[in-house]
């Protein structure tokens, strides 16, 4: 009878381990498709020209950034003025403030240099695009240039962000006389929620909301569209080139830190959090499993092969990729492999080291020049054709 008891104990232990691994896989999968917001940044003091914050790798990052505070308050924060290693603080230049920063002791540090389209000083209007489950708000921004292009730019933000996260490239498309349509999509908190709530399908379903944006641009007179995608927005743009009913209108892509292979990105995310490799594997299995995907909140499992753009012979339109080796969430090697798989269509520009999605923050002039040059070449090709 003793051996039966021993076998029973082993079986029970195996079941406990399997259940624990299952729960860990689900938790890791949720973190991949519904990442938590970064913690608040402590504001120690501010005056008319500077602000002092807790020092960390984000608040000490070179470049210009946004600091949200209170109920819609926003500050544009510039260069580092000083570091106090004893107090653990950094003091930075205040470039502009909307609202009253004094008196606030918490803020949210972001890459949002522009608080909204009004900060760009261009005429814009709010439009509503019909999508599954309701309407998705978008900003339609008119260019300052007198000569208007028949090409529209559709700007697509990344995961965990809103439309303000996609405003960085508007200056470049405005220079070329393009109308800009800055869109929301399911699950981002502005558009209708996805079927499982505010979880991301990593681009495998969000592309249909961008399809609605392309249809809107066409109906407003666009003869071509350029898709400008940031991070997850890049993955959405790539899916649109294959699946959109209006994909024949897509002329070019501008992709900033794009996720061209989610398996690599999820593994990198686990490494960044110093988690064991098997946890990333568990998350991938959970997301691609029909039963477990629903437990995460997804309406359907993720087909990671469909989302892998590092394989050759998929891309059909020219693409500019702007990325940085400083990206700790979406490794630069994904963009390198994407470019190697499409050597005749992809131009990869590596800017100075920057955290994920902060290429514009670190070098706005270089960023804008690269986009303008790439899209200007498209206009020249059109004239020669």
Residue pairs with C-beta under 8 A, 6 or more apart in sequence:
21 282
22 292
24 279
24 282
25 279
25 282
25 283
25 285
25 286
25 292
26 286
26 292
26 295
26 296
28 270
28 275
28 279
28 280
28 282
28 283
28 286
29 282
29 283
29 286
29 287
29 292
29 293
29 296
30 199
30 296
30 297
31 269
31 283
32 266
32 269
32 283
32 287
33 199
33 200
33 201
33 202
33 287
33 296
33 297
33 298
34 197
34 198
34 199
34 200
34 297
35 159
35 160
37 108
37 160
38 58
38 108
38 109
40 106
40 107
40 108
41 53
41 54
41 56
41 58
41 59
41 67
41 106
41 107
41 108
41 109
42 53
42 54
42 105
42 106
43 51
43 52
43 53
43 67
43 69
43 101
43 104
43 105
43 106
43 107
44 52
44 53
44 54
44 87
44 89
44 105
45 51
45 52
46 52
46 94
46 101
46 102
46 104
47 94
47 102
48 94
49 93
49 94
50 81
50 91
50 92
50 93
50 94
51 67
51 75
51 77
51 91
51 92
51 94
51 101
52 89
52 90
52 91
52 92
53 59
53 67
53 89
53 90
53 91
53 92
53 107
53 109
54 88
54 89
54 90
55 83
55 84
55 88
55 89
55 90
57 355
58 109
58 355
59 90
59 92
59 109
60 80
60 83
60 90
61 354
61 355
61 358
61 361
61 362
62 79
62 80
62 352
62 362
63 354
63 358
63 361
63 362
63 363
64 76
64 77
64 78
64 79
64 95
64 113
64 361
64 364
65 76
65 77
65 109
65 110
65 111
65 112
65 113
65 358
65 361
66 74
66 75
66 76
66 77
66 109
66 110
66 111
66 112
66 113
66 114
66 115
67 74
67 75
67 77
67 101
67 107
67 108
67 109
67 110
68 74
68 107
68 108
68 110
68 112
69 75
69 99
69 101
69 104
69 106
69 107
69 108
70 99
70 100
70 104
72 98
72 99
73 97
73 98
73 99
73 100
73 101
73 104
74 97
74 98
74 99
74 112
74 115
75 94
75 95
75 96
75 97
75 98
75 101
75 107
76 94
76 95
76 96
76 97
76 113
77 92
77 93
77 94
77 95
78 92
78 93
78 94
78 95
79 92
79 93
80 90
80 91
80 92
80 93
81 91
81 92
81 93
82 90
82 91
83 89
83 90
83 91
84 90
84 91
94 101
98 115
98 119
110 165
111 165
111 168
111 357
111 358
111 360
111 361
112 164
112 165
112 167
113 167
113 168
113 360
113 361
113 364
114 120
114 164
114 167
114 168
115 164
116 139
116 164
116 167
117 124
117 139
117 141
117 167
117 170
117 182
118 124
119 167
120 141
120 167
120 170
120 171
120 174
122 141
122 142
122 143
122 144
122 170
122 174
123 141
123 142
124 139
124 140
124 141
124 142
125 139
125 140
126 137
126 138
126 139
126 140
127 137
127 138
127 139
127 140
127 181
127 216
128 135
128 136
128 137
128 138
129 135
129 136
129 137
129 138
129 183
129 209
129 212
129 213
129 216
130 212
131 185
131 186
131 191
131 192
131 208
131 209
131 212
132 186
132 192
132 208
132 209
133 186
133 192
133 193
134 191
134 192
135 191
135 192
136 183
136 184
136 185
136 186
136 190
136 191
136 192
136 209
136 212
136 213
137 163
137 184
137 190
137 191
138 163
138 181
138 182
138 183
138 184
138 213
138 216
139 163
139 180
139 181
139 182
140 179
140 180
140 181
140 220
141 170
141 174
141 179
141 180
141 181
141 182
142 179
143 149
143 173
143 174
143 175
143 176
143 177
143 178
143 179
143 180
144 174
145 174
145 175
145 176
145 177
146 177
147 177
148 177
148 179
149 176
149 177
149 178
149 179
149 379
150 221
150 222
150 223
150 224
151 176
151 178
151 222
151 223
151 224
151 225
151 226
151 251
151 378
151 379
152 178
152 179
152 180
152 181
152 217
152 220
152 222
152 224
152 225
152 226
153 169
153 170
153 173
153 178
153 179
153 180
153 181
153 225
153 226
153 227
153 228
154 180
154 181
154 183
154 210
154 213
154 214
154 217
154 225
154 226
154 227
154 228
155 163
155 166
155 167
155 169
155 170
155 173
155 180
155 181
155 182
155 183
155 228
155 230
155 233
156 166
156 183
156 185
156 210
156 227
156 228
156 229
156 230
156 233
156 234
156 236
156 237
157 163
157 164
157 165
157 166
157 182
157 184
157 188
157 230
157 232
157 233
158 165
158 166
158 230
158 231
158 232
158 233
158 257
158 357
159 200
159 231
159 232
161 188
161 230
162 184
162 188
162 189
162 190
163 182
163 183
163 184
163 190
165 230
165 357
166 182
166 183
166 228
166 230
166 233
167 182
168 230
168 256
168 360
168 361
168 364
168 367
169 228
169 254
169 256
169 360
169 367
169 368
169 371
170 180
170 182
171 364
171 368
172 367
172 368
172 371
172 372
172 375
173 180
173 226
173 228
173 371
173 375
174 180
175 368
175 372
176 372
176 375
176 376
176 379
178 226
178 375
179 217
179 220
179 222
181 213
181 216
181 217
183 209
183 210
183 213
184 190
184 191
184 209
185 191
185 206
185 209
185 210
185 236
186 192
186 193
186 194
186 205
186 206
186 209
187 193
187 194
187 197
187 198
187 199
187 200
187 201
187 206
188 198
189 198
191 209
194 200
194 201
194 205
194 297
194 299
195 299
196 294
196 296
196 297
196 298
196 299
197 297
199 296
199 297
199 298
200 206
200 232
201 298
201 299
201 300
201 302
202 232
202 235
202 259
202 262
202 302
202 307
203 232
203 235
203 236
203 238
203 239
203 259
203 307
204 239
204 300
204 302
204 303
204 306
204 307
205 299
205 300
206 232
206 236
206 239
207 236
207 239
207 240
207 243
207 244
208 243
210 227
210 236
210 237
210 240
210 244
211 240
211 243
211 244
211 245
211 246
214 225
214 240
214 244
214 246
214 249
214 250
215 245
215 246
217 225
217 249
218 225
218 246
218 249
222 249
223 249
224 249
224 250
224 251
225 246
225 249
225 250
225 251
226 250
226 251
226 252
226 253
226 254
226 375
226 378
227 237
227 240
227 241
227 250
227 252
227 253
227 254
228 237
228 253
228 254
228 255
228 256
228 371
229 235
229 236
229 237
229 238
229 253
229 254
229 255
229 256
229 258
230 256
230 257
230 258
230 357
231 256
231 257
231 258
231 259
231 330
231 356
231 357
232 259
233 258
234 253
234 255
234 256
234 257
234 258
234 259
234 260
235 258
235 259
235 260
235 262
235 307
235 309
237 253
237 255
237 258
238 253
238 255
238 258
238 260
238 309
238 315
239 306
239 307
240 247
240 250
241 247
241 250
241 253
241 315
241 316
241 317
242 314
242 316
244 250
250 317
251 317
251 378
252 317
252 318
252 319
252 320
252 374
252 375
252 378
253 317
253 318
253 319
253 320
254 319
254 320
254 322
254 371
254 374
254 375
255 319
255 320
255 321
255 322
255 335
256 321
256 322
256 323
256 357
256 359
256 360
257 322
257 323
257 324
257 327
257 330
257 335
257 356
257 357
257 359
258 321
258 323
258 330
258 334
258 335
258 338
259 265
259 307
259 330
259 334
260 308
260 309
260 310
260 334
260 335
260 337
260 338
261 307
261 308
261 309
261 310
261 334
261 337
261 338
262 302
262 304
262 307
262 308
263 284
263 304
263 308
264 310
264 331
264 333
264 334
265 329
265 330
265 331
265 334
266 280
266 283
266 284
267 277
267 280
268 328
268 329
268 330
268 331
269 280
269 329
270 276
270 277
270 279
270 280
270 283
271 277
271 280
272 328
272 329
284 304
285 292
286 292
286 293
286 295
286 296
287 293
287 296
287 298
287 301
287 302
287 304
288 301
288 302
288 303
288 304
289 301
290 300
290 301
293 300
293 301
293 302
309 315
309 338
309 341
310 334
310 337
310 338
310 341
311 341
312 341
312 342
313 341
314 341
314 342
315 341
315 342
315 345
315 346
316 345
317 345
318 345
318 346
318 347
318 378
319 342
319 345
319 346
319 347
320 346
320 347
320 349
320 370
320 371
320 374
321 335
321 338
321 339
321 346
321 347
321 348
321 349
322 349
322 351
322 359
322 367
322 370
322 371
323 330
323 332
323 335
323 348
323 349
323 350
323 351
323 359
324 332
324 350
324 351
324 352
324 353
324 354
324 358
324 359
324 362
325 332
325 350
325 353
326 352
326 353
326 354
326 355
327 354
327 355
327 356
327 357
328 355
328 356
329 355
329 356
330 356
332 350
335 348
336 348
338 346
338 348
339 346
339 347
339 348
347 374
349 370
351 359
351 362
351 363
351 366
351 367
351 370
352 362
352 363
352 366
353 362
354 361
354 362
354 363
359 367
360 367
